[in-house]
Amino acid sequence: MRPQPDAVRDYLLGLQDSICAALESEDGIGRFAEDRWLRPEGGGGRTRVLSQGAVFEKAAVAFSHVTGTALPPSASARRPDIAGKPWAALGVSLVIHPQNPHVPTSHANVRFFIADPQCGSPAWWFGGGWDLTPFYGYEDDAVHWHRTARAAVEPFAPALYGRLKKACDEYFFLRHRGEARGIGGLFYDDFDELGFEASFALTRSVGDAFTKAYLPIVSHRKATPYGPREREHQLRRRGRYVEFNLLQDRGTLFGLQSDGRTESILMSLPPLVRWDYAAAPEAGSAEARLVDFFLKPHDWAGEKI
């Protein structure tokens, strides 16, 4: 089946709408402000940001559909056959930074890429996934998150969840720190192995499952009491999030190399963050257990709780 970028675009626009509506409902008072933009090189998008809500300190959900005449190095390094070809990229990307330190940060994106779209047999692929970055670890949250991830992809191939979970654990790992960014989830890129129709169906399943995975955790934790200690810990851990996005994330690199819109590329950064020199959690504390236990790979979907 020939790829259908218009169908992908229609789905992604609807996904942005549905996720924003679900987040506004969970927050209660926060509302998304929308910024529509055009890219001089081709295409554009709509970036939506909710700031200082009752639950979410910042939530950003962006749709983009951008085109170019020649692929940047970050996109063609692993596919030299498409270097210099015209291209189009469509996606929805989001990040959520909660107010309460007991509510985890979360990131998700689903995207479609096509190179040389006018040729008879264009190169194309899907990518995406979602991951969870807690500040305080809860076993039942981790199990729910991963079981929802498994349910989203398992119907397409029995071994797919294990493969995409492993890819997520490996991708969201801060090499300079020697630690994971969070507890993982799903990650895939350059995915075309099921053919267009089934690969698109997989991507829809992943996109549609995000709120099922995340919002029950938010609802359960958003009223948990916290104080200055927990807030300081949250802001320090956000520093790790920033480090990953600026130093390692391929999507950030692609956006900057392709002359993307800087505000939309960096919308994932939290509004407040701190770095304290050589800060380390107290041994045996809940803060230490996050790094010592939760940020290690686990078969969370198989855990008994």
C-alpha positions in Angstrom: 0.0 0.0 0.0 1.4 3.4 -1.0 1.9 5.8 2.0 -0.9 8.3 2.7 0.5 11.4 4.3 -2.9 13.1 4.3 -4.5 10.3 6.4 -1.6 10.6 8.8 -2.1 14.4 9.0 -5.8 14.0 9.7 -5.1 11.5 12.5 -2.4 13.7 14.1 -4.6 16.8 14.2 -7.3 14.8 15.9 -4.9 13.3 18.4 -3.6 16.8 19.4 -7.2 17.9 20.0 -8.1 14.9 22.1 -5.0 15.0 24.2 -5.4 18.7 24.9 -9.0 18.2 25.9 -8.2 15.4 28.2 -5.4 17.4 29.9 -7.6 20.4 30.4 -10.3 18.2 31.9 -7.8 16.7 34.4 -6.3 20.0 35.3 -9.6 21.7 35.9 -8.6 25.3 35.4 -5.7 25.4 33.0 -6.4 26.1 29.3 -4.2 25.7 26.3 -3.1 28.8 24.3 -2.5 28.1 20.6 0.2 29.5 18.4 -0.1 28.8 14.7 3.0 29.2 12.7 4.4 28.8 9.2 7.9 27.7 8.3 9.6 29.7 5.5 11.2 26.6 4.1 7.8 24.8 3.9 5.0 23.7 6.1 4.0 24.8 9.6 2.1 23.7 12.7 0.2 24.6 15.8 1.8 24.7 19.2 -0.4 24.6 22.3 0.9 25.4 25.8 -0.9 25.3 29.1 0.9 27.2 31.8 0.4 27.4 35.6 -2.7 25.2 35.8 -3.9 23.6 39.0 -2.2 20.3 38.2 0.2 21.0 35.3 2.9 23.7 35.7 3.5 23.4 32.0 2.0 21.1 29.4 2.9 21.5 25.7 1.3 19.6 22.8 2.5 20.5 19.3 1.5 19.4 15.8 3.8 20.0 12.9 3.9 19.2 9.2 7.1 20.5 7.7 8.8 20.0 4.4 12.3 20.6 2.9 14.3 20.2 -0.2 17.3 18.3 1.3 17.5 16.1 4.4 19.7 17.4 7.2 22.6 15.1 8.4 20.7 13.9 11.5 18.0 12.4 9.4 20.2 10.7 6.7 23.1 9.5 8.8 21.6 6.0 9.1 20.0 6.1 5.6 22.7 7.4 3.2 20.5 6.4 0.2 18.1 9.3 0.9 20.7 12.0 1.7 19.9 15.2 -0.1 16.3 14.1 -1.0 13.2 16.3 -0.5 11.2 15.3 2.5 8.2 15.8 4.7 7.8 15.2 8.4 4.6 15.1 10.4 4.1 14.6 14.1 2.6 15.3 17.4 4.9 15.8 20.3 4.1 16.6 23.9 5.7 17.0 27.3 4.0 17.5 30.7 5.6 19.0 33.7 3.3 18.7 36.8 3.1 20.9 39.8 3.2 18.1 42.4 6.5 16.2 42.7 4.6 13.0 43.2 3.1 13.3 39.7 5.7 12.2 37.1 6.7 14.2 34.1 5.8 12.5 30.8 6.8 12.8 27.2 5.2 11.3 24.1 5.4 11.7 20.3 4.2 10.0 17.2 5.6 10.9 13.8 5.7 10.0 10.1 8.6 10.8 7.8 8.7 10.4 4.0 11.6 11.1 1.7 11.3 12.0 -2.0 7.4 11.8 -1.7 6.8 12.3 -5.4 8.8 9.4 -6.6 7.2 6.0 -7.5 8.5 4.2 -4.4 9.3 6.8 -1.6 11.2 5.9 1.5 9.0 6.4 4.6 8.8 5.3 8.2 6.9 5.9 11.5 8.4 6.6 14.9 7.3 7.5 18.3 6.5 6.2 21.8 6.1 7.5 25.3 8.2 7.5 28.5 7.6 8.4 32.1 10.0 10.4 34.4 9.0 10.1 38.0 10.5 12.1 40.8 9.3 9.6 43.5 8.8 6.0 42.6 5.5 4.1 43.0 5.4 0.4 41.9 1.7 0.5 41.0 2.2 3.5 38.8 5.1 1.8 37.0 3.1 -1.4 36.5 0.1 0.4 35.2 2.2 2.4 32.8 4.0 -0.6 31.3 0.9 -2.8 31.1 -0.9 -0.1 29.2 2.1 0.1 26.9 2.2 -3.6 26.4 -1.6 -3.7 25.6 -1.1 -1.0 23.0 1.5 -2.9 20.9 1.1 -6.6 21.7 -1.8 -7.2 19.2 0.6 -6.3 16.3 3.3 -8.8 17.3 3.7 -10.8 20.5 7.4 -9.8 20.9 7.0 -6.2 20.0 6.5 -4.8 23.5 9.7 -6.3 24.8 11.6 -4.9 21.8 10.2 -1.4 22.1 10.6 -1.3 25.9 14.3 -2.3 25.5 14.7 0.4 22.9 13.2 3.0 25.2 15.4 2.0 28.1 18.5 2.3 25.9 17.5 5.6 24.2 16.5 7.5 27.3 19.7 6.9 29.1 22.0 9.8 30.1 25.4 8.5 29.1 27.3 11.2 30.9 25.4 10.5 34.1 25.3 6.7 33.7 21.6 6.7 34.7 18.2 6.4 33.0 16.1 9.5 32.5 13.0 7.7 33.9 11.3 4.3 33.9 10.9 4.0 30.1 7.9 2.9 28.1 7.9 2.5 24.3 10.3 3.8 21.7 10.6 3.1 18.0 12.0 4.8 14.9 12.5 4.0 11.2 9.6 1.6 11.6 8.1 0.3 8.3 8.4 -3.4 8.8 4.6 -4.1 8.9 3.9 -2.2 5.7 2.1 1.2 5.7 -1.4 0.2 6.8 -0.3 -1.9 9.8 2.5 0.4 10.8 0.1 3.3 10.8 -2.4 1.3 12.9 0.4 0.6 15.4 1.2 4.3 15.6 -2.5 5.2 16.1 -2.7 2.6 18.9 0.4 4.1 20.6 -0.9 7.6 20.3 -4.4 6.8 21.5 -3.1 4.8 24.5 -1.1 7.7 26.0 -3.9 9.3 28.1 -5.0 5.8 29.2 -1.5 5.3 30.6 -0.8 8.7 32.1 -3.9 10.3 33.4 -4.9 7.6 35.9 -1.4 8.2 37.5 -2.0 12.0 37.5 -5.4 11.6 39.1 -4.1 9.2 41.8 -1.1 11.4 42.8 -2.1 15.0 42.2 -3.4 15.6 45.8 -0.4 14.0 47.5 1.0 16.4 50.2 4.5 17.7 49.6 6.9 20.4 50.9 10.1 22.3 50.1 12.2 19.1 50.2 10.1 17.4 47.6 10.0 20.5 45.4 13.8 20.9 45.4 14.2 17.3 44.5 11.8 17.7 41.6 13.6 20.7 40.3 17.0 18.9 40.5 15.6 15.9 38.6 14.2 18.2 36.0 17.8 19.2 35.4 18.5 15.7 34.1 15.5 16.0 31.7 17.0 19.2 30.3 20.4 17.6 29.9 19.0 14.8 27.9 17.0 17.0 25.6 19.8 19.3 24.8 22.7 16.8 24.6 21.2 13.6 23.2 17.7 13.9 21.8 17.7 13.2 18.0 14.4 15.0 17.6 15.8 18.2 19.0 18.9 17.8 16.8 16.8 17.2 13.7 14.6 20.3 14.4 17.6 22.6 14.9 19.5 21.2 11.9 16.5 21.6 9.6 16.0 25.2 10.6 12.9 24.3 12.6 11.0 26.7 14.8 13.1 27.1 17.9 10.2 27.9 20.3 8.4 24.7 19.3 11.6 22.6 19.4 12.4 23.8 22.9 8.9 23.8 24.3 9.7 20.5 26.1 11.9 22.4 28.6 10.4 22.9 32.1 9.7 26.4 33.3 11.8 26.0 36.5 14.8 23.8 37.1 17.9 23.8 39.3 21.4 22.4 39.3 23.1 22.1 42.7 26.8 21.2 42.7 27.4 17.6 43.6 24.0 17.3 45.1 23.2 13.7 46.2 20.1 12.3 48.0 20.4 11.0 51.5 21.1 7.3 51.7 18.0 5.2 52.3 15.7 8.1 51.4 12.8 8.0 48.9 14.9 10.3 46.7 17.8 7.9 46.8 15.5 4.9 46.0 14.4 6.6 42.8 17.9 6.3 41.4 19.0 3.1 43.2 15.9 1.1 42.3 13.3 2.7 40.0 15.7 4.0 37.4 17.1 0.5 36.8 15.5 -1.7 34.1 12.6 -3.8 35.4 10.0 -6.0 33.9 7.3 -3.8 35.2 4.5 -5.3 33.0 5.2 -8.6 34.6 5.3 -7.4 38.2 2.7 -8.6 40.7 1.2 -5.9 42.9 
